[in-house]
Amino acid sequence: MPDSPAGPPAPPIPLTELLGREELGLRRIAGPEQADLLWVHTSEMADPYPYLLGGELLLTAGVQRTDADTYVARLVQAGAAALGFGLAPVHDTVPSDLVEACDRHGLPLVEVPPGTRFTAIARAVWQLMAQARHRELRRVTRAQQALATAAARPDPVPAVLRQLAVQLDGRVALLTADGGVLHTAGGRPAPDVRTALARLARVVAPAAPTAGTGPVPGRTPSPSSATDTRDGTHLFAYALGGGQGMALALATPRRDTGDHTVAGIAVVLLSLLTAPHQGADTAGRSAALVRLLLGAAPEDVAPLLGDGDPWTVVHARRADGAPADPLNAGALGAALGSALTDVDRETVRILLPGPHEAVAPQPGWTLGVSGSVPVTALPDAEGQASRALGHAEATRTPLATHRPGAGGLADLIPADRAEAHARTLLAPLTEPLAETLRCWLGLHGNWDRTAVALRIHRNTVRQRIARCAALLDADLDDMDVRTELWFALRDRAPAGP
């Protein structure tokens, strides 16, 4: 068979759709019912094999009759989709040996009545192709809108995968270069399909070279996509951009024309969602991290991070209570403008370069934002963000920001004296008791909100507050006592991280 060129810019047309055009009067009289038409070609040659591209509906009036079996075998070898035989003026009926040959070789044979011109058949195929192209464009557009909407959700990576599984009616997985599963959607494929998808993932997203080896000279770059089949299931794998070493793997029951385009849209979105946020100061931050890991003191690496520049710590939790994962954390960090993210159980922690005023609420998340601090004061900001997140959850607001006291009576006392007094007054309290008392006072003595903010039981809050009252020998119902304790808790030296 000659080399197959790229297909036409339209989906293939099922033969059944063409047969359904009543004005043409076409009738299938041999061969299978199912066939996909890519072209229409007319030829009266005894052997049209050299001129066929594959996928044709070949139309002939049988002017040069040859051995039917050889003729049909050559058409099948060339990849013809179907044969249309026109009646009159050469033949009044379709030759029986041609009918038998088409049945024997599995080539659909269509009888064309005398009143139907071959040009009318060609025009009908082109019209059906135009309609199919329009349907496919609308389908791709709807899929693009659905995937973009999914990418805007608080869990963008799983949401995009779920929507892609719906659009392609298949199974979807985000895999690492070694075949590890990060996320799946659309069900669990059979073991042999999972093995094949993992193999395709290694083809398009091979593991990174061993540290220090660098790229292999002369090595052929990995393909961006790969395909396979398993028992009628179509398998695809696409490499995500940005060198993340991840691949999008698909298993679908069919392979439609627009599937590759829809998958390509998902690949672009997932590449953006999983790619690290790169900024002009990435090298400086990386160097600072390396130095910290090697034992340098925070104040020594501060100049690499902009010693005088403000930094903000953000704590976040999913508003629906679902657990967070590194991919969702990375997507949230990217939305806020930082790649410095971490997931500690269900809480996402993000380190933002810049003032806290730049932080905006994010759909599906509850955020606690610290005040703007220099890099050397980040441990203090960590506690501020944690308390702000608790306050946001307790008050059911999407975002709460730490508000340090500014001006007023509190500033009339020197900071060192205020801290010394706070340390003495609160000395009987352990850190959990002091934090519970601070939160309880900040929420106006509300037991339920304090329990939500601290993620503990309501009865535990009551027990801790009663313990505080006993250790301090203080009446916590007295407003003067509450006020003094509030100032003391605000001015106390923060606990370590």
Secondary structure, DSSP 8 states (H G I E B T S, - for coil): --------SS--EEHHHHHT-GGGT-EEEES-S--EE-EEEE---S--GGG--SSEEEEE--SS---HHHHHHHHHHHT--EEEEE-SSS-SS--HHHHHHHHHHT--EEEE-TT--HHHHHHHHHHHHHHHHHHHHHHHHHHHHHHHHHHTSSSHHHHHHHHHHHHHTSEEEEEETTS-EEEEES----HHHHHHHHHHHHHHS-----TTT-S-TT-----SEEEEEETTEEEEEEE-TTS-SEEEEEEES---TTHHHHHHHHHHHHHHHHS----TTHHHHHHHHHHHHTT--HHHHGGGG-TTS-EEEEEEEETT-----HHHHHHHHHHHT---EEEETTEEEEEEES-GGG----TTEEEEE---B-GGGHHHHHHHHHHHHHHHHHHT-SEEE-----SSGGGGS-HHHHHHHHHHHTTTS-HHHHHHHHHHHHTTT-HHHHHHHHTS-HHHHHHHHHHHHHHHT--TT-HHHHHHHHHHHHHS-----
